[in-house]
Amino acid sequence: MTKKIRRAPAEKLTRKQRSRLEEERRMQRILIWGVSIVGILVVGVLGYGVVTERIIKPREPVAIVDQGTITTAEFQARVKFRRLQLQNQLRYLYQQQQALAAQDSEGSGQSFQEYIQGQISTLESQLAPQNAQAIGQQVLNQMIQEELVQQEAERRDLTVTSDEVQEEIHAGFGYNPDATPVPTVSPPLTSTESLTTSQPTPAPTPTQMTEADFREMYNRYMREGLRPIGISEQQYRSWIKASLLTERLTEDMKEELPDEAEQVELQFLSVNSEERASELAQRLDEGEDFETLAEEIQADEEAPGFSNELSWLTKELLASRLGEEVAERAFDLEVGAHSEPIAVGEQNQSYYVIQVTGHEVRELEDSVREQMAQNAFQSWLDAQQSLVERKPIEDRVPTEP
C-alpha cells in the first residue's frame, strides 16, 4: 500500500508581502505596456517616414499652373531625364575627342579640340551636384510652359495624335519608314533647346535602317536608358507630345499674323564712344560713303567697331534686335537719312548711327513671320506667369543619374 505524503500547508503571506507582490506585478504590467507603446511608436514613425517619402511627398506639388498641378514625382522624373540627356551628350563629346586625337596626330585641329574640351567642361559643370538646382529650375520652367501650352491648346482645340508622336520618335532615331533615310551620326539627347525630342545615339551605319533595327534600338533605349531611372514609356511619349503641342500652338499663332506689315531695311555703324559716333554722323552729313566708314571702323585696332545691314523688319523685330530707341528712330527717318548717335545698353556700352535704306508696307517674308510667331508665343507665355504658383524645390532636385 502506497504511503501518502503529507504536504505542509502553504505559508500565508503577510500583509506587507502581499502589498510588495502586488506592487511588483503592477510595475511589470507598466513595463510591458511601456515597451509595447514605444515599439508601436517606433513602427509608426518609421511607417510614417516611408509613407511620407514614397506616397505623400511624391504627390506634393512643385507648381500649380492655373487648374493644373505638377507633382514632385513628375518633376523628379523629368529632371532625371534631362540629366540623362546631358550625360549622353557628354559621352558623345568624349568619343569625338578621342577620335579626333587619334586622327590628328600633328595637332592641326587644335582649335576644334579646344572647342570640344570647352563643351565637355561646360557639361561636366552642369552635371556637378552643386549645380543640380540650375537643372531643376530649367526643367520646372519647361514643365510649367508645357502645362500652360496644354491648357491653351485645349481652348483652341489643338491636338497631337499618337501617329504624330510615333513619327517624331522615328525621326529622332533616324528611321524613315517611307524613304531611304540618310544615316545620322549626330549625337542623341544633345539638344539644349528641347527637353523632349532628343533620342539615344544611333550608331553610324552605311546601310538603311530597317524597322527591326529601329525597334531594337528603341527597346534597348527603354530597357537600358529610361527604365533604370524610373521613367516609363508612357511618360517619355507624353513629353514628345508636349513638345509637338508647343510647335502646334506656335504655328497657330503664326497663322493669326497679318500677311503684310510696315517694315524698314537699314544699315548701321556701331562704336563704343559717343564722340566717335558723332564724328561718323558728321562725315555722313558731309557726303562720305557709308561703306567706306564701315570698313574704317572695322579696321581700327585701337577702338574697333562694326557695321551691318538688316533686311526688311517690322518695328517689333527691329526692337528685339537693336532696342526700342533704335526701332523708333528708324521708323521716323526718311529713306536715305541717317540718325544722330543712339546710345544702346544699360550703361551706354555702344552707340549706333543708323541709315534707313527702305521703308514700306510689304508682305512678310517667311523668316520674319517665323520670328514674329516666336515673339508672340514668348509674349503670351510671359503673360501667363501670373497664373503660376511655384513651390520650393531645393530638397526635391535629383542629382542622379
Order of alpha helices (4+ residues) and beta strands (2+ residues): alpha-beta-beta-alpha-alpha-alpha-alpha-alpha-alpha-beta-alpha-alpha-beta-alpha-alpha-beta-beta-alpha-beta
